[in-house]
């Protein structure tokens, strides 16, 4: 696993030694970043269920201003911290070692806002609807923000809250990527 483009291009990302971390492949990340293009520049990014942090570190490499990584596994969060140190981006990241919805509440209580949210929960668990329909989660998404969801292509989609609209959906092998955008309040 490596960073594909930008100032950290070629940097290898260590993968924690756990059974549940499933890094987003280079091919899928490249397609994602081609899709969001200039949205990344100066963005605040939230990566829930961070694992290796491949999406967030790629975003920093491509010009994101700040990334909050959320990872409940302590050892995996320690790997994220080491990667941030190795890339010398400790001031540009926040690593929250707690469950996703606890982190969402913590971020919401501090008035945080993100232009890009990457949601890549364990495939076998039903986290996507729980997160998407959480009112605090929706408050974290900036006015023109996007939510990118990675899930198993064989699973059925989740209902989408009225504040969000599907921008597109693409399948890459066994991976399905959905991009949702926030509906303007005056729409």
C-alpha positions, -999 to +999 in steps of 0.1 A: +000+000+000+015+033-011+005+069-016-003+074-053+003+111-060+012+145-045+040+155-021+042+120-004+039+100-037+054+066-033+055+066+005+045+031+018+018+030+043+022+003+070-008-020+074-017-030+110-015-066+118-052-072+123-078-093+105-104-066+100-083-039+082-091-039+045-071-011+028-087+007-001-068-005-032-046+019-052-069+016-082-100+025-062-082+055-045-070+068-078-105+066-092-119+084-062-094+112-063-100+116-100-137+120-092-133+146-064-103+165-080-101+201-068-124+195-038-094+181-019-074+213-021-074+230+014-103+206+025-109+193+060-113+156+057-129+130+081-119+094+076-141+071+097-130+035+102-095+047+091-076+015+092-043+023+074-054+059+068-048+055+031-076+078+020-067+106+045-029+105+039-036+105+002-058+136+007-030+153+027-005+144-001-028+160-026-034+193-007-060+187+020-055+211+049-065+188+077-076+152+083-093+136+113-088+099+114-112+078+135-101+043+144-113+023+174-085-003+175-057+010+196-028-007+177-042+005+144-045+041+158-008+038+169+002+029+133-017+060+121+002+081+146+036+067+135+026+073+098+017+109+107+051+113+125+070+098+095+053+121+071+058+151+094+021+160+094+013+156+131+000+192+132-023+185+102-041+155+117-062+144+146-063+107+155-093+097+175-090+062+191-126+056+198-157+041+181-171+059+151-203+073+166-185+084+198-160+103+176-188+118+156-204+131+189-170+144+201-163+163+168-199+176+168-195+190+203-165+209+191-182+224+161-160+206+136-170+207+099-156+187+070-158+191+032-150+154+026-160+124+047-148+090+038-168+061+053-153+027+049-167+004+077-161-033+081-180-049+052-199-074+074-213-048+098-242-025+093-225+008+101-234+028+070-271+036+078-262+041+115-237+068+106-256+084+077-288+089+097-270+102+128-280+139+131-247+148+146-229+132+117-250+153+093-240+185+112-203+177+106-208+179+068-201+213+053-227+230+031-212+217-002-196+186+014-194+151+000-196+117+017-177+089+000-188+054+010-169+022+003-187-011+007-190-046-006-206-045-040-228-075-031-246-057-004-278-037-008-276+001-005-288+020+025-315+046+026-301+081+022-312+109+045-331+137+028-301+161+034-280+140+010-282+131-027-264+104-046-239+120-070-227+087-084-220+050-078-193+028-094-181-007-089-145-018-089-143-056-087-160-065-054-159-029-041-188-004-046-181+033-042-209+058-037-206+095-035-232+116-019-234+154-017-251+176+008-283+192-006-282+230-002-307+241+025-325+264+001-331+237-025 
